[in-house]
Amino acid sequence: MAYKNMYIMPIKGVTILAATKGRTIKEISQAVASGISVIGESRVQELLKKLPDLPKQIRIDFIGHLQNNKVKDVVKTCFLIHSVDSYRLAEKINQEAQKNNKKQEILLEINVAEEKSKFGFDKKSVFDIFPKIMDLKNIVVKGLMTIAPNYDNPENSRPIFQELKQIKNQLESKYQVYLPELSMGMSNDYQVAIEEGATIVRLGRIIFETKL
């Protein structure tokens, strides 16, 4: 069964990441056959179970909350870690990347909406911790990530995405760095996120549950 091309057709300057938590190898393979080239897993155990059977040509990112004791497997497996939410976690990733002779690309997760149920750096304290993370030799900070609240109206997410982009711009200006990636927007609000500068959108339901 084919997936609606409108949801996975290339968008200039935007990486469409298929969020594959709970999806079968068959579902993932169908999405890849329809044009998806990047997937995002959010549970390490599930990722490792699927890994031998995943299509070999895809890029695998990690998008879920990452515990320190799972870092080893993610560094060995994943291209980009979207969810670095503490300096301690960044240190652990750096250590494992060094062991693997790898420069691990990461995004810093920012809790822009200040939700108590969400992980991420405080949007103010990230400015203090940023230079310490940049000093870690086997980490490459590529940008920022956020998860907006699950609003009924996607327009309510717009200020969240605008603020994340503003934080990115301020970090770039203050520390004279280039942060090319903004991972923001999911199935319910990805169009707004793209309008506000998203370079990666994380889509699950709209890919896997909308079929011709």
HUKAHU-V536435 format. One record per residue. N is the residue number from 1. RES is the residue in three letters. SS is DSSP state (h for helix, s for strand, l for the rest). NEAR is the number of other C-alpha atoms within 10 Angstrom. D_CENTER is the distance of its C-alpha to the mean C-alpha in Angstrom with 1 decimal. Layout:
# HUKAHU-V536435
[[N & RES & SS & NEAR & D_CENTER] [N & RES & SS & NEAR & D_CENTER]]
This chain:
# HUKAHU-V536435
[[1 & MET & l & 8 & 27.3] [2 & ALA & l & 11 & 25.4] [3 & TYR & s & 19 & 22.4] [4 & LYS & l & 16 & 23.0] [5 & ASN & h & 13 & 22.3] [6 & MET & h & 9 & 21.6] [7 & TYR & h & 14 & 18.2] [8 & ILE & h & 21 & 17.1] [9 & MET & l & 12 & 19.3] [10 & PRO & l & 13 & 17.9] [11 & ILE & s & 12 & 17.1] [12 & LYS & l & 7 & 18.1] [13 & GLY & l & 11 & 15.5] [14 & VAL & s & 16 & 12.6] [15 & THR & s & 19 & 10.4] [16 & ILE & s & 23 & 10.6] [17 & LEU & s & 25 & 8.3] [18 & ALA & s & 27 & 10.5] [19 & ALA & s & 27 & 9.4] [20 & THR & l & 24 & 12.3] [21 & LYS & l & 16 & 13.2] [22 & GLY & l & 13 & 17.0] [23 & ARG & l & 14 & 17.4] [24 & THR & l & 12 & 20.2] [25 & ILE & h & 15 & 20.5] [26 & LYS & h & 11 & 22.8] [27 & GLU & h & 16 & 20.3] [28 & ILE & h & 20 & 17.6] [29 & SER & h & 16 & 20.4] [30 & GLN & h & 16 & 21.6] [31 & ALA & h & 20 & 18.3] [32 & VAL & h & 19 & 18.2] [33 & ALA & h & 13 & 21.9] [34 & SER & l & 15 & 21.2] [35 & GLY & l & 15 & 18.9] [36 & ILE & l & 21 & 15.3] [37 & SER & l & 18 & 14.4] [38 & VAL & s & 18 & 10.7] [39 & ILE & s & 24 & 9.8] [40 & GLY & s & 25 & 7.3] [41 & GLU & s & 25 & 9.4] [42 & SER & l & 20 & 9.5] [43 & ARG & l & 18 & 13.1] [44 & VAL & h & 19 & 14.5] [45 & GLN & h & 12 & 17.9] [46 & GLU & h & 14 & 16.9] [47 & LEU & h & 22 & 15.0] [48 & LEU & h & 14 & 18.1] [49 & LYS & h & 10 & 20.4] [50 & LYS & h & 15 & 18.9] [51 & LEU & h & 14 & 18.5] [52 & PRO & l & 9 & 22.1] [53 & ASP & l & 11 & 22.1] [54 & LEU & l & 17 & 18.9] [55 & PRO & l & 15 & 19.8] [56 & LYS & l & 9 & 20.1] [57 & GLN & l & 9 & 18.9] [58 & ILE & l & 13 & 15.3] [59 & ARG & s & 16 & 12.3] [60 & ILE & s & 23 & 10.4] [61 & ASP & s & 23 & 6.9] [62 & PHE & s & 25 & 6.6] [63 & ILE & l & 26 & 4.6] [64 & GLY & l & 18 & 8.0] [65 & HIS & l & 18 & 10.5] [66 & LEU & l & 19 & 11.8] [67 & GLN & l & 11 & 15.6] [68 & ASN & h & 13 & 17.5] [69 & ASN & h & 9 & 19.6] [70 & LYS & h & 14 & 16.8] [71 & VAL & h & 21 & 15.4] [72 & LYS & h & 16 & 18.0] [73 & ASP & h & 14 & 16.9] [74 & VAL & h & 23 & 13.2] [75 & VAL & h & 25 & 14.4] [76 & LYS & h & 14 & 16.9] [77 & THR & h & 17 & 14.7] [78 & CYS & l & 19 & 11.2] [79 & PHE & l & 18 & 10.6] [80 & LEU & s & 21 & 7.3] [81 & ILE & s & 29 & 6.4] [82 & HIS & s & 28 & 3.5] [83 & SER & s & 25 & 6.4] [84 & VAL & s & 27 & 9.5] [85 & ASP & l & 21 & 11.9] [86 & SER & l & 17 & 15.3] [87 & TYR & h & 16 & 17.4] [88 & ARG & h & 12 & 18.8] [89 & LEU & h & 17 & 15.5] [90 & ALA & h & 21 & 15.1] [91 & GLU & h & 18 & 18.7] [92 & LYS & h & 18 & 18.3] [93 & ILE & h & 27 & 15.5] [94 & ASN & h & 23 & 17.9] [95 & GLN & h & 19 & 20.8] [96 & GLU & h & 20 & 19.4] [97 & ALA & h & 22 & 18.3] [98 & GLN & h & 16 & 21.8] [99 & LYS & h & 13 & 23.4] [100 & ASN & l & 14 & 21.6] [101 & ASN & l & 10 & 22.6] [102 & LYS & l & 15 & 19.1] [103 & LYS & l & 18 & 17.1] [104 & GLN & s & 23 & 13.7] [105 & GLU & s & 20 & 10.9] [106 & ILE & s & 24 & 8.6] [107 & LEU & s & 23 & 7.0] [108 & LEU & s & 26 & 9.1] [109 & GLU & s & 28 & 8.4] [110 & ILE & s & 25 & 11.4] [111 & ASN & l & 22 & 13.5] [112 & VAL & l & 24 & 14.9] [113 & ALA & l & 19 & 16.9] [114 & GLU & l & 15 & 18.3] [115 & GLU & l & 12 & 18.2] [116 & LYS & l & 8 & 19.8] [117 & SER & l & 6 & 18.0] [118 & LYS & l & 17 & 14.5] [119 & PHE & l & 19 & 13.2] [120 & GLY & l & 22 & 12.3] [121 & PHE & s & 22 & 14.6] [122 & ASP & l & 16 & 17.4] [123 & LYS & l & 16 & 17.3] [124 & LYS & l & 11 & 20.6] [125 & SER & l & 10 & 20.5] [126 & VAL & h & 20 & 17.4] [127 & PHE & h & 16 & 20.0] [128 & ASP & h & 9 & 22.1] [129 & ILE & h & 13 & 19.7] [130 & PHE & h & 15 & 18.0] [131 & PRO & h & 12 & 20.9] [132 & LYS & h & 12 & 21.2] [133 & ILE & h & 20 & 17.7] [134 & MET & h & 15 & 18.5] [135 & ASP & l & 10 & 21.6] [136 & LEU & l & 15 & 20.0] [137 & LYS & l & 15 & 21.2] [138 & ASN & l & 22 & 18.9] [139 & ILE & s & 21 & 15.6] [140 & VAL & s & 18 & 14.3] [141 & VAL & s & 25 & 12.3] [142 & LYS & s & 19 & 10.7] [143 & GLY & s & 22 & 9.7] [144 & LEU & s & 24 & 8.4] [145 & MET & s & 31 & 6.1] [146 & THR & l & 25 & 8.3] [147 & ILE & l & 22 & 9.5] [148 & ALA & l & 24 & 12.9] [149 & PRO & l & 15 & 15.9] [150 & ASN & l & 12 & 16.9] [151 & TYR & l & 11 & 19.6] [152 & ASP & l & 10 & 22.2] [153 & ASN & l & 9 & 22.4] [154 & PRO & h & 19 & 19.2] [155 & GLU & h & 13 & 21.1] [156 & ASN & h & 15 & 20.8] [157 & SER & h & 23 & 17.0] [158 & ARG & h & 17 & 18.1] [159 & PRO & h & 16 & 19.2] [160 & ILE & h & 21 & 15.9] [161 & PHE & h & 28 & 14.1] [162 & GLN & h & 18 & 17.2] [163 & GLU & h & 15 & 17.1] [164 & LEU & h & 26 & 13.6] [165 & LYS & h & 21 & 14.8] [166 & GLN & h & 12 & 18.1] [167 & ILE & h & 19 & 16.7] [168 & LYS & h & 21 & 15.0] [169 & ASN & h & 14 & 18.4] [170 & GLN & h & 13 & 20.3] [171 & LEU & h & 19 & 18.6] [172 & GLU & h & 15 & 19.2] [173 & SER & h & 11 & 22.8] [174 & LYS & h & 10 & 23.6] [175 & TYR & h & 12 & 22.4] [176 & GLN & l & 9 & 23.0] [177 & VAL & l & 14 & 19.7] [178 & TYR & l & 14 & 17.5] [179 & LEU & l & 16 & 13.8] [180 & PRO & l & 13 & 13.0] [181 & GLU & s & 22 & 9.4] [182 & LEU & s & 27 & 8.5] [183 & SER & s & 29 & 5.3] [184 & MET & l & 27 & 7.7] [185 & GLY & l & 27 & 9.9] [186 & MET & l & 25 & 10.5] [187 & SER & l & 16 & 13.8] [188 & ASN & l & 18 & 16.1] [189 & ASP & l & 22 & 15.1] [190 & TYR & h & 20 & 13.2] [191 & GLN & h & 16 & 16.4] [192 & VAL & h & 21 & 16.8] [193 & ALA & h & 27 & 13.4] [194 & ILE & h & 20 & 14.4] [195 & GLU & h & 11 & 17.7] [196 & GLU & l & 20 & 16.4] [197 & GLY & l & 18 & 14.5] [198 & ALA & l & 26 & 11.0] [199 & THR & l & 20 & 10.2] [200 & ILE & s & 21 & 7.3] [201 & VAL & s & 24 & 8.0] [202 & ARG & s & 23 & 7.0] [203 & LEU & s & 23 & 10.7] [204 & GLY & l & 21 & 12.6] [205 & ARG & h & 14 & 16.1] [206 & ILE & h & 18 & 16.9] [207 & ILE & h & 23 & 16.6] [208 & PHE & h & 18 & 18.1] [209 & GLU & l & 11 & 20.6] [210 & THR & l & 12 & 22.0] [211 & LYS & s & 11 & 24.4] [212 & LEU & l & 8 & 27.5]]
